[in-house]
């Protein structure tokens, strides 16, 4: 599967879906972003069941601000609409594959319980 261009209009629908969505926050002037792009693209062809999306932080400044992107490239991973990973910096291919494996193996029942507990603690 090719990567999707994510914008303010489609971002929510992509990350809130069931399954895994990986989001690469990038800009054309960013050297590390350009180095990570082929790694991300290759992974998208290896894992057609995962949505691979890219957000151009220059074109989508509002979205990047809302996501509190402070450094690029930043990779975010969502599973079943829950942010389960966020890290700045370009990953090598092997590290991206390890991340994908770890996300697939997550106990989402436990993750949902932690999210609920964190939400309850914030409102207490």
C-alpha positions in Angstrom: 0.0 0.0 0.0 1.3 3.4 -0.8 1.5 6.1 1.9 -1.5 8.5 2.3 -1.2 12.2 2.5 -2.8 13.2 5.7 -4.5 16.6 6.2 -6.8 18.2 8.7 -9.7 16.9 6.7 -8.8 13.2 6.8 -6.4 12.8 9.8 -9.1 11.9 12.4 -10.7 9.3 10.2 -7.4 7.6 9.5 -6.1 7.4 13.1 -9.5 6.6 14.7 -10.1 3.5 12.6 -9.6 0.0 13.9 -6.2 -1.4 13.3 -2.8 0.2 13.1 -2.0 3.5 11.6 1.6 4.9 11.4 2.0 8.6 10.8 5.2 10.2 9.6 5.4 14.0 10.4 7.9 15.5 7.9 8.9 18.5 5.8 10.7 18.7 2.4 13.6 20.7 3.7 14.4 18.2 6.5 17.4 15.9 5.7 16.5 13.2 8.2 12.9 13.2 6.9 14.2 12.6 3.4 16.4 9.7 4.7 13.4 8.1 6.5 11.0 8.4 3.6 12.2 5.4 1.6 12.3 3.3 4.8 8.7 4.3 5.6 7.6 3.7 2.0 9.2 0.2 1.9 7.5 -0.8 5.2 4.1 0.3 3.7 4.5 -2.2 0.9 5.5 -4.9 3.3 2.5 -4.3 5.6 -0.6 -3.7 3.5 -2.8 -4.2 6.5 -1.4 -1.1 8.1 -2.2 2.5 7.1 0.9 4.5 6.5 0.2 8.3 6.5 2.4 11.3 6.0 1.8 14.8 7.3 3.7 17.6 5.6 4.2 19.9 8.6 4.8 22.9 6.3 1.4 22.4 4.5 -0.4 21.3 7.7 0.8 23.7 10.3 -2.4 23.7 12.3 -2.4 19.9 12.4 1.2 19.8 13.4 0.5 22.4 16.1 -2.5 20.5 17.5 -0.3 17.3 17.6 2.4 19.3 19.4 5.1 18.3 16.9 8.3 19.9 18.1 10.9 18.0 16.0 10.8 16.2 12.7 10.7 13.6 11.6 8.3 12.3 14.2 6.7 8.9 14.0 3.4 8.3 15.7 1.6 4.9 15.9 -2.0 4.5 16.6 -3.8 1.2 17.2 -7.6 1.2 17.4 -7.6 4.9 17.7 -5.2 5.1 20.6 -1.8 6.7 20.4 0.6 3.9 21.4 3.9 5.4 20.2 5.4 8.7 19.5 9.1 9.5 18.9 11.1 12.1 17.1 14.0 11.0 14.8 14.4 8.8 11.8 14.3 5.0 12.4 16.3 2.5 10.5 14.3 -0.2 8.7 15.0 -2.9 11.3 13.9 -0.6 14.1 10.7 0.2 12.3 10.0 -3.5 11.7 10.6 -4.2 15.4 8.2 -1.4 16.3 5.5 -2.8 14.0 5.9 -6.2 15.6 5.6 -4.7 19.1 2.5 -2.8 18.1 0.9 -5.9 16.7 1.6 -7.7 19.9 0.2 -5.1 22.2 -2.5 -6.2 24.7 -5.1 -3.7 23.8 -7.4 -4.6 26.7 -4.5 -3.6 29.0 -3.9 -0.4 27.0 -7.5 0.6 27.1 -7.6 0.0 30.9 -4.5 2.2 31.3 -6.0 5.0 29.1 -9.2 4.8 31.2 -7.3 4.9 34.5 -5.3 7.9 33.3 -8.4 9.7 32.2 -10.0 9.0 35.6 -6.9 10.3 37.4 -7.0 13.6 35.4 -10.6 14.2 36.4 -10.2 13.3 40.1 
